[in-house]
């Protein structure tokens, strides 16, 4: 029997744990999988959903998708699709038959089974920022990503209970050669965290290495690894209307071994998609369904999800814009379509701001709340994203986690809203007209947990804030980030598994790792 890894106190950020940072104290919410109790916002009526769906079907039938992977093309040819070179067309009956094979919900179990996740239904999971090439913080400003900064973000990812998944690289460590980068990064990810991890579909070697490392870290046999989801990958289409070779290769490898694939077209209205949001959503849905159909054909019942990354560009500069009204509506509309298909959904917590300022937070809040409104199940880039995905910031990570905790608290509030003691008739009668509620027993019994308690926000008046040093939000976030790093302890890991992991990494490095273009 394998020994299950356990968590040290500070590594997991358990309820009641405090980290002091100047005048700030983090007493974070316990680990949980949030459940969204709200009805989703649905800007489309039933006829509108069908119109977008039928447009996506017309795209697949009459225009087709370019599959730049010969194996994928051959699978679809055998499935009866119309193939002309790399162009593949498929009819609605085939697509819907394949989509119907996909599960509505599934679990993902990392090396620590206490961190098992439910993907689908009303569950909502938050993922760290993934893939920026640069980092920014108050001390060092903007700079290229490096391995030490990568590890800092992994520690933040592990520390915060509101972050459920250690997704892609929070910042790309360009100081490590691309041929072995995945080996070093996944080793740190699997040892600094005990949460669900992700593999980039960027070549067969990288995907196979990461699957093997996850298997080793969990002390699993190959049969145990394939018996249930243990990790996942996210692939992006090359909009408009293309799926590239490495993404498809990785997705097929993962699906064949029972590991989840999230298919996320990157459609920017006005650039890689029509300028109208319904047209952009229809294009995005067509691209996603094409890949889902392929995966369900080669691995019936494999866990998949459909992602949305539909936003707009600034028509003056061509730069991507995020957290816009159009982004919010596109996310809500995509939610309606994805629920129609009966699979889980992914969205993102994104912004176009260059530093963690007001713009960063209102755009990110718009993005996050549109994910709530669309009944999204997985929110990528939920903490730390800046400059349209070109910068990862630890201060922004801390500030975003405040918002994520507020969302979790918002979900909880409805559960007790109409109990007699909460309707508080007797308390209202006791205070009467013109009194106050501070001192009555009803308040005294509840005040400690009555409201959300922030760890970054400062609710004091101006004079009290000024007397305490006039510390701005980003400065408070910086102090908290530094204190978390100072007190961080990695989660415990089975020593044999860790040694096996080290040996595997050393062996693959000796073999040269993954091929590169340079």
DAUR-V764488 format. One record per helix or strand of 3 or more residues. SS is the DSSP state (~ for helix, > for strand). FROM is the first residue (numbers start at 0). LEN is the number of residues. If there is no record, write none. Layout:
ss->(SS	SS)
from->(FROM	FROM)
len->(LEN	LEN)
This chain:
ss->(~	>	>	~	>	~	>	>	~	>	~	>	>	>	>	~	~	>	~	~	>	~	>	~	>	>	~	>	~	>	~	>	~	~	~	~	~	~	~)
from->(8	17	23	45	64	69	81	86	91	105	112	116	122	133	140	146	180	195	203	221	231	244	259	276	303	310	324	343	357	377	386	390	393	419	424	440	461	472	494)
len->(4	4	4	18	3	9	3	3	8	3	3	3	6	4	4	13	12	5	14	6	4	12	6	22	5	3	17	5	16	6	3	3	23	4	7	4	6	15	16)
